[in-house]
Every structure is written in structure tokens, then in C-alpha cells.
């Protein structure tokens, strides 16, 4: 009677294989950044490749631990991020919804780092001695690591994009000029430039022009983010008086104006000197997007009124109305360019 064939473990990955894999990761990341013209996109490619390399080195046990840690970060990170919001906002010079997005992201990162370290030890002990795991450990670890890298890369892209909302005219919002004061009103002192925020804004702008950046923008979680993106599109439409008036006269805009929470939100915004001209003029410039994203008043409206909850069911109609208005502006610009 023949002895059953034993499953041989794959054994540790050689140093040569690891070095070749790591060199390929660095090379592809640099190439991706150069081809896309975006440092942030190159960093995203590097994160994906690095986690695949990490999975190759640590095996499947490390991948399982990381996946569980990511789930815990998604569940426990937001409460911790809310607690850290004032500290992080003051440290980075960002407040409002932008500061909240960064705080939630950093809170999740703290939970992830701690949980991953502890769970790696627990999972390794639980799977120790399993022959099937040993045989495909390196390959399965690399695949799991690559998938985790995609999640982590998008996670940090969301933080970057939350810090710098899109400019409707392709100009970084941090560099956009402030709106002119109304007649008879005193000109407000220009805000002090924030070099760190301006650098982040430039990185976010270049990232949005890439395929991977567009995918990250489209998958950003939270209805607040979706509404903020609509505000950017509205700013583009507001540059054309006819398109803006057509949008304001649309049925969905009339529905929004009739919402009970819209009145409360408008009153709160009018009480804020930085937001008053936006409400009264009914137009949003590219510079106003940065004001909205960093405004504590907007955060208060989101937290203490039902505006987001009441507007959310109308978002598909609003997006369609803004899309039609943008199309009319683009068509007009095309006609002017052809003349």
C-alpha cells in the first residue's frame, strides 16, 4: 500500500525574488506617475504594489489580518476620527467638511495600524501547521496584498480629494481669487496662504485628471461629499448667466427652495460673513468651493438640520439638471470657439 503524497510547503520566498518584485513595483509606479503626469497617481500605484510585495513576504496570514483590520478601521475609525476632528483640523489648517473627512481618514488609519499588528500574531498562530496554507502562502499573500493595496490607495486618495474639492474651471481652489465685495461693503482681509494646503490642492487637481483619480472621486463615500461635488459643478454653470437662470428655474431647484430645512440652512449661512454673499448672490465661484469645504457653518448645517437628508432623494434630479446646464455651457463655448 503506497503512502499518501504529502503536500510540500512552498517555503519562504527567496531574497532574489523579493528584490525583483520590489524593483518591478518601483519601476511601474514611477512609470505610472510619469505617464499620468500625477505624483499622487504614482503613489497610489506604489501603494498597491507595495502591499502586494508585503503580502508576498508575509504570506496569506498577514493578508487575512490586514483585511480584518480594515473592517475594524471602517467600523471603529469614524468615532475616533470625530474625537480627533478639532485637533487635526487646527493642526492642518482645515475645518468644516474637509477637516472632517481628513479626521475620519486618520482615525481609521490609527485603528488599522494597531489592529493589523495584533491580528497578525493571532492569525499566524491559528493557521500554523495547515499544509494547504503553507503550499500557496506566498502566492495567495501577494494576491490578497494587492487587493488590500487597492483599498488603502483609494482610502488615502479620498483623504486627499476631501482636502481639496474640485475646481470647476480646472484651477486649484486654493489659488482662486476671492469674490469681489458687494457695493458699499468693506473688503475683507484676504486669508493667509497655506503652503501645505496649496500643495495638496495641486496634487488633488492632477490626480483628478487620471483614470485612477477619477475612479477614486466617483467612489468617495458620504452624501456630504456628493453634494460638495455638485456645488463645484454648480460653480461652473454659474459662470454663464443664462445657464444659471435656467438651472435656478428648474423644477428640482424649486423643490429644494421649498424644503423647510432649506430656509433654516440659508439663515445659518447668511449669518456667516464668509457665506453670506454666496447665498445672496445665488452664484458660486471657484474660490467659494474652498470656503464651503472648510466652513464650520456648513458642518453645523449638515449636523444640526435635515437639509442633507431632505436633499438626498432629489440628488438624481439635481444632477441631471446640472448636467444639462453644463452641456449647454459647453456647447456655447464650442460654438464661440468655432467662430
N, C-alpha and C positions, 0 to 999 in steps of 0.2 A: 504493500500500500504506500503510494507516494505521499510525501509530506506536502501540506498546503503551501502554496507560493506566498512568501512573505512580501509585504508592501515595504519597499525601501524608502526611507525619508529622502527628501530632495537634498538635505544638507544645507549648510549655510552658503549664501551667495558669495562668490569669490570677490576679492578686492578689485580685480581687473574688471569684472562685470559691473560692479558698482561704479567705478570710475568712468567707464564708457557710458553707462546710463546717465550719470550726473553730467558729463560733458555734453551729451545729446540734449539734456534738459536745458542747460545754459545756452547752448547754441540755438535751439529752436525758440527759446524765449527772446533772445536778442534779435533773431530774425523776425519774429512776430512783432516785436516793438518797432523795428525799423520799417517793416513793410506797412504796418498800420499807421505809423507816424505818431504813436501814442506810447509814452512811458508807462502809463497806467495799464494799458492793454498788455504790454510786455511783462509787467509784474504779475498780471493775472495768469498769463501763460506759465510763468515761472512757478507760481504757487501751485498750479495744477500738476506740473511736472515734478516739483519738489515733493509733494505729498505722495505721488506715485513712487518716487525714489525711496521715500521714507517707508512706504508700505512694502517695497521690495526688500528693504533691510530688516524691518521689524516683523514682517510676516502678517498672516491673517489675524493673529491675536491683537496686534496693535490696531488693525483696521476696525475690528469689532469694538474695541474700547473707544476708538475715536468716534464711531457712529453713535454709540450710546451717549458719549459726552456731548455731541452736537445736539441730540434730542434734549438732554438736560439743559443745555445752554439756551435752547429755544423756549423751554418752559420756565426756567428759573431766572434767566438773564434779564428779561424785561423788568421784573420788580426791583432787581438790584440796580438796573440802569436808571430807573426812576429815582432811586435814592441818591445816585451819584450825579443826577442831572444838574443841580446847582453848581457843584464843584467843577465838573467837566466843562460846563458852559462858560464859567468865569475863567477857567484856565486856557481854553482855546479861543475865547473871544466870540463865541457863538451862543445864541439863545434861541428861543422860540422853537418851532418845529424842527429846524435844522439841528439845534442843540439837543433836542430830544432824540432825534434819530441817531446822532453820534453816541449819546449816552447809552441808549439801548444796545447799540452795537458793541461798545466797550464792556458793558455789563455782561453780555453774552460771552465775550472773549475771556473774561476773568473766570466765569463758571467753566468754560470749555477747557482752559489750561489746567485748572485744578482737578476737574473730574477725569480728564484723559489720563493724567498721571496716576491717579489712584486706581482707575478701572483697568489700566494696562496690567498692573500687577495681579488683580483679581482674575481677569480673563485668562492670563497666561497660566495661572495655577489650575484653573478649571479645565482647560483644554490640554494640559500636559499629558503626554503619552498617547494621544489619539493619532493612529497611524495615517489616516486619510488626511488629516490636517497637516501632518508633517510632510507628506508627499507633495502636496500642492501649496505649501505655505507661502513660498516666495511669490509665485505667480498670482495666487489669489490676493495676497497682500498688495501687490502692485496695482491690480485692478481696483480693489477696494480703496486704496490710497488715491488713485486718480479720480474716482467718483467723489471722494471726500474733498479733494483739492478743488473740484468744480464748485462745490457748496461753499467752501471757505473763500475762494476767489470772488464769487458773487456776493458773499456776505460783506467783504471789505469794499467791493465796488459800490454796494448800496450805501455804505457809510460815506464814501467819497462823493457820490452823487447827491446824497442828502445834504451834505455841507454846501454844495454849490448847485442850486437849481438851474435848469437850462435857460439860456438867454434866447429870446425869440428871434433875434437878428444875428445870432452867431457871435455876439460879443460877450466876453465874460461879464457877469453881472457885477462883480466886484469892481470892474473898471468903468462901468456905465455911469454917465453923468446923472447927477440928481435932478429931479424935476424942478422947473422954474417956479418960484413962489408966486402965489396969486397976487393980483394988482392990489397995492396998498398994504400987503403983508410984509413983515420983516423977513429978510433972507436968513435961513437957519445956517448955523455954522456947519461946514462940511465935516463929515465924520473922518476921524484919523484913519489913514490907510492901514490895513492889517496885512503885512507881507505874507504871513503864513496862509491866511485865507485866500489871498490873491493867487498864490502858487497852487493851492488846492483847486481853485476855480479854473485855472488854466489846464490842470491835469484832467479835471472832470470834463471840460469842454472838448479836449482832444479825445477822451475816451468815448464820448457820445457819438463821435463820427465813425467809430469802428463797429464791426458786426457784433463782437462780443460785448461792447459797451451798450449798444442798442438793446441787446438781449437783457442785460442787467437792468437797464432803465425800464424796460417793459415788464419786468418781473418784480420790481420793488414792491414790498408788502405795505399795506396800510392805505385806507381811503384818503387819509390826510395827504399822502404823497401824490395820489391820483389827482386830487383837487388842486394841489400845488402845480402839477404839470399842466393842468387845464388853465391855470392862471397865466402860465408862460405863453400858451397858445393864444389866450385872450389878448395878451400884450401885443402879439404880432398882429392880430386883427385890428386892435385899437389904433394902429398907425394909419389905417385907412378910414376916414370919417364915414364913408358910405357903407362899407362892410360892417363897421362898428354899429352904426344905427340899425342896419338890417338884423344884426345879431340881437341887439337890445330889444327890438320889436318882435322877436321870435316868440312863439308860444311858450317854450320852455323857460325863457328868461322872465316872462310874465308870471309863470307859475312860481318861480323862485322868489320873485319880489313879493308875492302874496303869502309866502310862508311866514307864520308867526315868528319863527326863530330868526328870519332874515332881518326883521326890524330890530330885534334885540342885538343881533350881531352888528348891524350898521351903527346903532347908537354907541356900542362899545368902541368901534373903530373910529367914529367921529371924535370921541373923547381923547384919542391918542393923536398928538400933533403930527407924528410921522405918517399916520394912516389917513388923516382927515382929507387931504387933497385927493387921495385915491378914491374915496367914497363919493366926495362931492363932484369930482370931475368925471367920474364914470369911466376912466381910462387907466391903463396900467402900462408904464414904461418898463424897459429892461431893468433899470435901476430899482424900480419898485418891487421886482421879484425878490431881490435880496432883502429888502425891507420886510416884505411879507414873511419870508422864510425865517428871519431872525427876530420877528416881533413877539415879545411876550404876550401882547394883547391878542394876537391870533391864537396862540396856545390857550389862552384863557377862554376864548370863544369856543375852541374845539372841546375843551374840558367842561365848561360850565353852561353851554347852551346845546340845544338839539339840532343845531344847524347842519352838522355833518350827517347826522342820522336822517334828517329830512331831505337833504340834497342827494344823498347816495342813490335812492331809487330813480332819480332824474338824471343821473350821470350819463347813461347811454344816449338820451335825447340831447343833453347838453354837448356831449362830444360830437354828435352828428351835426348839430347847429354850428359849432365852432369849425368843424371840418369843412362844411360848405362855405363858411365865411372865409376861411384860409384859402380855399380853392379859388374863390372869386378874386382875392387879392393877388394870388399867384398868376391867375390868368390875365389880370390887368397889367401886372409887371411884365409879363411875356409880350403883351401887345405893345407896351411902351418901348420895350427893348427892340421890337421888330420895326418900329417906325424910325 
